[in-house]
Amino acid sequence: MAENQAKSTYRRARVRKAGGPRSHLHALGELVDHSFPDPTRLFDHGLALMVQELGVDHAVMSRLTDLGWEAFWWATAPGIEADLAVHEPTHSFCPHVLEHPDRTLMIRDAATSPTWKDHRAVQIQGIKAYLGAGLYQSGRIIGVLSVTSQKPKAFSRAEVAMVKALANLFGKTLEVEQLKHELRMTRDALDLTTAVVEDSALEAPASRLPNLHYLNIWLKANLFLARRRGEAIALVQWSMPLNQKSQRNLREVFEALRGEDLLVDMGREAFLLLLPRTTQEGAQILLERIQKKLGPVPMGATLWNPLHRTDRDDLTLKASLKRADLALQRSREIRTKRELPLVWDLLIMNPEDQADITKSW
């Protein structure tokens, strides 16, 4: 949304300066932030309370995202590690809770139950006792609050009520956090749009494309959301001399991009293309068309991957830009008259490189 607003503003004539609503929106944001504090303490204490009072091994908040199931907050009993019962909600009983959102799933001893004894949660994760309730956000189930134990356990009516009550409380808290996030995004979008309207210095004079100053504003409005959602961004660099034909081609490429994409004039005839929510395969198809439009232009590309420790906290794209630049250098080295290589430099994801995505606020 922010990107579409910004790009459409770029394509329109300058409009009158935005007035008072901007300051009121920022004041409202500050009021909401102060009224609803950081939820981390609530989750930490609430989950630890369940582990202690119910005498279980784990208490876990899991949710279903576009990338599949993920455990994003948990607590464990003293001396017990966060094992597969925490980190693999796909193989646990959580999907069954999602299939029957109106019911709380209670299993006293899965190992002796004809229904559950062959389930992966029993065979792989060693779970015997399970109690799970739906996490709701804006009336829609988004995940599960569950407790598990490797020993059989008969949950009392009070314990079931406790889990359901905390699931409701946690769901409301997640809803407030989503509303806070949307308010922040609205403020960022307004800042971005207002900056474009008010400041002609955000446009490179030679190419009439967004410049580095604009890129910095765009990153503030987009990387936080991409990191929260675990969505990669494809980055592509190239350089080319600016003349009347190349300027026209660059503008045609810019106009053909999706609203959320961004083509930046980095200065000194260097250009950067950012493609949010785009995989290597998806970018490859688009870049082949762009190369045909621009002519014999070597390109270097990479992915900013918020699931990798190297990139997750790099909200200036410093490491990603370095990888794209190295790929561009290799592209120039192997360039031939018949071939215009697009070279990728991607991070290798080893188990130890997995970023901590449990505290996504």
C-alpha positions as CSV (number, residue, x, y, z in Angstrom):
1,M,0.0,0.0,0.0
2,A,2.7,2.4,1.0
3,E,4.7,1.6,-2.2
4,N,1.7,2.1,-4.5
5,Q,0.9,5.5,-2.9
6,A,4.5,6.6,-3.3
7,K,4.8,5.5,-6.9
8,S,1.5,7.0,-7.9
9,T,2.6,10.3,-6.2
10,Y,5.8,10.1,-8.3
11,R,3.8,9.8,-11.5
12,R,1.5,12.7,-10.7
13,A,2.2,16.4,-10.7
14,R,3.2,18.0,-7.4
15,V,0.3,18.6,-5.2
16,R,-0.3,21.0,-2.3
17,K,1.6,20.4,0.9
18,A,-0.1,18.0,3.4
19,G,-1.4,19.7,6.4
20,G,-2.5,18.9,10.0
21,P,-3.5,15.3,9.8
22,R,0.1,14.2,9.7
23,S,0.8,15.6,13.2
24,H,-2.4,14.2,14.6
25,L,-1.6,10.8,13.2
26,H,1.8,10.8,14.9
27,A,0.2,12.0,18.2
28,L,-2.3,9.2,17.9
29,G,0.5,6.7,17.4
30,E,2.4,7.8,20.4
31,L,-0.8,7.6,22.5
32,V,-1.5,4.0,21.4
33,D,2.1,3.0,22.0
34,H,2.0,4.3,25.6
35,S,-1.5,2.9,26.3
36,F,-0.5,-0.6,25.2
37,P,3.0,-1.5,26.3
38,D,5.3,-4.2,24.8
39,P,3.6,-7.6,25.1
40,T,6.8,-9.6,25.7
41,R,6.4,-9.7,29.5
42,L,2.8,-10.8,29.2
43,F,3.7,-13.7,27.0
44,D,6.8,-14.6,29.0
45,H,5.0,-14.7,32.3
46,G,1.8,-16.2,31.0
47,L,3.5,-19.2,29.3
48,A,5.8,-19.7,32.3
49,L,2.7,-19.7,34.5
50,M,1.0,-22.4,32.5
51,V,4.2,-24.6,32.6
52,Q,4.3,-24.2,36.4
53,E,0.7,-24.5,37.3
54,L,-0.2,-27.4,34.9
55,G,3.1,-29.3,35.5
56,V,3.8,-29.7,31.8
57,D,7.0,-29.7,29.7
58,H,6.2,-26.9,27.3
59,A,3.8,-24.1,26.7
60,V,3.9,-22.8,23.1
61,M,2.2,-20.2,20.9
62,S,2.2,-21.3,17.3
63,R,0.8,-19.7,14.2
64,L,0.1,-20.6,10.6
65,T,1.8,-18.1,8.2
66,D,2.3,-18.1,4.4
67,L,5.5,-20.0,5.0
68,G,3.8,-22.7,7.1
69,W,3.6,-23.3,10.8
70,E,5.9,-21.5,13.2
71,A,6.4,-21.5,17.0
72,F,6.9,-17.8,17.9
73,W,6.8,-17.9,21.7
74,W,7.3,-20.6,24.3
75,A,8.3,-21.5,27.8
76,T,9.8,-24.8,29.1
77,A,10.0,-26.5,32.4
78,P,13.3,-26.2,34.3
79,G,15.9,-28.6,32.8
80,I,13.9,-29.2,29.6
81,E,15.1,-27.9,26.3
82,A,12.9,-26.5,23.5
83,D,12.9,-29.6,21.3
84,L,10.9,-30.8,18.3
85,A,7.7,-30.6,20.4
86,V,8.2,-26.8,20.2
87,H,9.9,-26.2,16.9
88,E,7.8,-28.5,14.7
89,P,4.2,-27.5,15.2
90,T,3.4,-28.9,11.8
91,H,4.0,-32.4,13.1
92,S,2.2,-31.7,16.4
93,F,-1.5,-31.7,17.1
94,C,-1.8,-28.0,16.3
95,P,-3.2,-28.5,12.8
96,H,-6.1,-30.5,14.3
97,V,-7.0,-27.6,16.5
98,L,-7.1,-25.4,13.5
99,E,-9.4,-27.8,11.7
100,H,-11.9,-27.6,14.6
101,P,-11.5,-24.1,15.9
102,D,-14.5,-24.1,18.1
103,R,-13.2,-27.0,20.3
104,T,-10.3,-27.3,22.7
105,L,-8.3,-30.4,21.9
106,M,-7.4,-32.4,25.1
107,I,-5.4,-35.6,25.0
108,R,-4.6,-37.4,28.2
109,D,-2.4,-40.2,26.9
110,A,-1.8,-40.2,23.1
111,A,0.3,-43.3,23.3
112,T,-2.6,-45.5,24.4
113,S,-5.3,-43.7,22.3
114,P,-6.4,-45.6,19.2
115,T,-7.0,-42.2,17.5
116,W,-3.5,-40.7,18.3
117,K,-1.0,-43.5,19.0
118,D,0.3,-43.5,15.4
119,H,0.4,-39.7,15.1
120,R,3.8,-38.1,14.3
121,A,3.6,-36.1,17.5
122,V,3.7,-39.3,19.5
123,Q,6.2,-41.2,17.3
124,I,8.6,-38.4,16.6
125,Q,8.1,-35.8,19.3
126,G,7.3,-38.1,22.2
127,I,4.2,-36.1,23.2
128,K,1.7,-38.0,25.3
129,A,-0.4,-35.3,27.0
130,Y,-1.7,-32.3,24.9
131,L,-4.1,-29.4,25.5
132,G,-4.6,-26.8,22.7
133,A,-6.9,-23.8,22.2
134,G,-7.2,-21.5,19.2
135,L,-5.6,-18.1,19.1
136,Y,-8.0,-15.6,17.4
137,Q,-7.2,-12.3,15.8
138,S,-10.1,-10.1,14.5
139,G,-12.4,-13.1,14.8
140,R,-10.2,-15.4,12.7
141,I,-8.2,-18.2,14.1
142,I,-4.5,-17.7,13.3
143,G,-2.8,-20.2,15.5
144,V,-2.8,-22.3,18.7
145,L,-1.8,-22.0,22.3
146,S,-0.8,-25.4,23.5
147,V,0.8,-27.2,26.4
148,T,2.5,-30.6,26.1
149,S,4.0,-33.3,28.3
150,Q,5.9,-36.5,27.6
151,K,4.0,-38.1,30.5
152,P,0.2,-38.8,30.6
153,K,-1.8,-36.2,32.3
154,A,-5.5,-35.8,33.1
155,F,-6.3,-32.1,32.7
156,S,-8.9,-30.7,35.1
157,R,-11.8,-28.5,34.1
158,A,-10.0,-25.6,35.8
159,E,-6.8,-26.2,33.8
160,V,-8.7,-26.3,30.6
161,A,-10.4,-23.0,31.5
162,M,-7.0,-21.5,32.3
163,V,-5.6,-22.4,28.9
164,K,-8.7,-21.1,27.1
165,A,-8.6,-17.8,29.0
166,L,-5.0,-17.2,28.3
167,A,-5.5,-18.0,24.7
168,N,-8.2,-15.4,24.5
169,L,-5.9,-12.9,26.3
170,F,-3.0,-13.6,24.1
171,G,-5.2,-13.4,21.0
172,K,-6.4,-9.9,22.0
173,T,-2.9,-8.8,22.7
174,L,-1.8,-10.0,19.2
175,E,-4.7,-8.1,17.7
176,V,-3.6,-4.9,19.5
177,E,-0.1,-5.4,18.3
178,Q,-1.4,-5.8,14.7
179,L,-3.4,-2.6,15.0
180,K,-0.3,-0.8,16.4
181,H,1.7,-2.1,13.5
182,E,-0.9,-1.0,11.0
183,L,-0.9,2.4,12.5
184,R,2.9,2.6,12.3
185,M,2.7,1.5,8.6
186,T,0.1,4.2,8.0
187,R,2.4,6.8,9.5
188,D,5.3,5.6,7.5
189,A,3.2,5.6,4.3
190,L,2.1,9.2,5.1
191,D,5.7,10.3,5.8
192,L,6.9,8.6,2.5
193,T,4.1,10.2,0.4
194,T,4.5,13.6,2.0
195,A,8.3,13.5,1.5
196,V,7.8,12.7,-2.2
197,V,5.3,15.5,-2.6
198,E,7.3,18.1,-0.7
199,D,10.9,17.3,-1.6
200,S,12.0,17.3,-5.2
201,A,15.5,16.3,-4.0
202,L,14.2,12.7,-3.8
203,E,14.4,12.5,-7.5
204,A,17.6,12.1,-9.5
205,P,17.6,14.9,-12.1
206,A,19.3,12.9,-14.9
207,S,17.1,9.8,-14.9
208,R,14.0,11.2,-13.0
209,L,14.1,8.0,-10.9
210,P,14.1,7.8,-7.0
211,N,17.5,8.5,-5.5
212,L,19.4,7.3,-2.4
213,H,17.5,9.7,-0.1
214,Y,14.2,8.2,-1.3
215,L,15.6,4.7,-0.9
216,N,16.4,5.4,2.8
217,I,12.8,6.4,3.4
218,W,11.5,3.4,1.5
219,L,13.6,1.0,3.6
220,K,12.1,2.4,6.8
221,A,8.6,1.9,5.5
222,N,9.2,-1.6,4.1
223,L,11.9,-3.7,5.8
224,F,10.2,-3.9,9.1
225,L,7.1,-5.4,7.6
226,A,9.2,-7.8,5.4
227,R,11.2,-8.9,8.4
228,R,8.0,-9.5,10.5
229,R,6.5,-11.6,7.7
230,G,9.7,-13.4,6.9
231,E,9.5,-12.3,3.3
232,A,12.6,-12.1,1.1
233,I,13.5,-9.1,-1.1
234,A,15.4,-9.5,-4.4
235,L,18.1,-6.9,-5.0
236,V,19.6,-6.3,-8.5
237,Q,22.4,-4.0,-9.4
238,W,23.7,-2.8,-12.8
239,S,25.4,0.3,-14.3
240,M,24.8,1.8,-17.8
241,P,25.6,5.1,-19.5
242,L,22.8,7.6,-19.4
243,N,21.7,9.0,-22.8
244,Q,18.3,9.8,-24.3
245,K,17.6,6.1,-25.3
246,S,18.7,4.6,-21.9
247,Q,16.7,7.2,-20.0
248,R,13.6,6.3,-22.0
249,N,14.2,2.6,-21.4
250,L,14.7,3.1,-17.7
251,R,11.5,5.0,-17.4
252,E,9.7,2.3,-19.3
253,V,11.1,-0.3,-16.9
254,F,10.1,1.8,-13.9
255,E,6.5,2.3,-15.2
256,A,6.1,-1.5,-15.8
257,L,7.1,-2.5,-12.3
258,R,4.6,-3.6,-9.6
259,G,3.6,-0.8,-7.2
260,E,5.6,-2.3,-4.4
261,D,8.8,-2.6,-6.5
262,L,11.4,0.2,-6.6
263,L,14.0,1.2,-9.1
264,V,16.6,3.6,-7.7
265,D,19.2,5.8,-9.3
266,M,22.3,5.2,-7.1
267,G,24.3,7.9,-8.8
268,R,27.3,7.6,-11.2
269,E,25.2,5.7,-13.7
270,A,24.5,2.9,-11.2
271,F,21.0,1.5,-10.6
272,L,19.4,-0.7,-8.0
273,L,16.1,-2.7,-8.4
274,L,14.3,-4.0,-5.3
275,L,11.6,-6.6,-5.6
276,P,9.7,-7.3,-2.3
277,R,8.2,-10.8,-1.8
278,T,10.1,-12.2,-4.7
279,T,12.1,-15.4,-4.9
280,Q,15.1,-16.0,-7.1
281,E,13.0,-17.9,-9.7
282,G,10.4,-15.1,-9.8
283,A,13.1,-12.4,-10.2
284,Q,14.9,-14.3,-12.9
285,I,11.9,-14.1,-15.3
286,L,11.4,-10.4,-14.8
287,L,15.2,-9.6,-15.1
288,E,15.5,-11.5,-18.4
289,R,12.8,-9.2,-19.8
290,I,14.5,-6.1,-18.3
291,Q,17.8,-7.1,-19.9
292,K,16.2,-7.3,-23.3
293,K,14.8,-3.8,-22.8
294,L,18.0,-2.3,-21.5
295,G,20.4,-4.0,-23.8
296,P,23.8,-5.6,-23.0
297,V,23.9,-4.8,-19.3
298,P,25.6,-7.2,-16.9
299,M,23.7,-7.6,-13.7
300,G,24.4,-8.8,-10.1
301,A,21.6,-10.0,-7.8
302,T,21.0,-11.4,-4.4
303,L,18.2,-11.9,-1.9
304,W,17.8,-10.1,1.4
305,N,16.6,-13.0,3.6
306,P,15.1,-12.0,7.0
307,L,15.3,-15.7,8.1
308,H,19.1,-15.6,8.0
309,R,21.0,-14.1,10.9
310,T,23.2,-12.1,8.6
311,D,20.3,-10.2,7.1
312,R,17.6,-10.1,9.8
313,D,18.9,-7.1,11.6
314,D,20.5,-5.4,8.6
315,L,17.8,-2.8,7.9
316,T,20.0,-0.8,5.7
317,L,20.8,-3.7,3.3
318,K,24.5,-3.1,3.8
319,A,25.4,-6.8,3.5
320,S,23.0,-7.5,0.7
321,L,24.2,-4.6,-1.4
322,K,27.8,-5.9,-1.0
323,R,26.7,-9.3,-2.2
324,A,24.9,-7.8,-5.2
325,D,28.0,-5.7,-6.0
326,L,30.2,-8.7,-5.9
327,A,27.8,-10.6,-8.2
328,L,27.9,-7.6,-10.6
329,Q,31.7,-7.7,-10.7
330,R,31.6,-11.4,-11.6
331,S,28.9,-10.7,-14.2
332,R,31.3,-8.2,-15.9
333,E,34.2,-10.6,-15.8
334,I,32.3,-13.4,-17.6
335,R,30.4,-11.2,-20.0
336,T,30.6,-12.1,-23.7
337,K,29.2,-10.6,-26.8
338,R,26.5,-13.2,-27.1
339,E,25.8,-13.7,-23.4
340,L,24.6,-11.2,-20.8
341,P,25.0,-13.0,-17.6
342,L,22.9,-12.4,-14.6
343,V,25.0,-13.6,-11.6
344,W,23.5,-14.4,-8.2
345,D,25.3,-14.2,-4.9
346,L,23.1,-15.9,-2.3
347,L,23.6,-16.6,1.4
348,I,24.0,-20.3,2.4
349,M,21.5,-21.3,5.1
350,N,23.1,-23.6,7.6
351,P,21.2,-24.6,10.7
352,E,23.3,-22.3,12.8
353,D,22.5,-19.4,10.5
354,Q,18.7,-19.6,11.2
355,A,17.6,-16.3,12.7
356,D,15.7,-16.1,16.0
357,I,12.2,-15.3,14.7
358,T,10.4,-16.0,18.0
359,K,10.4,-12.3,19.1
360,S,9.2,-10.6,16.0
361,W,7.9,-7.4,17.6
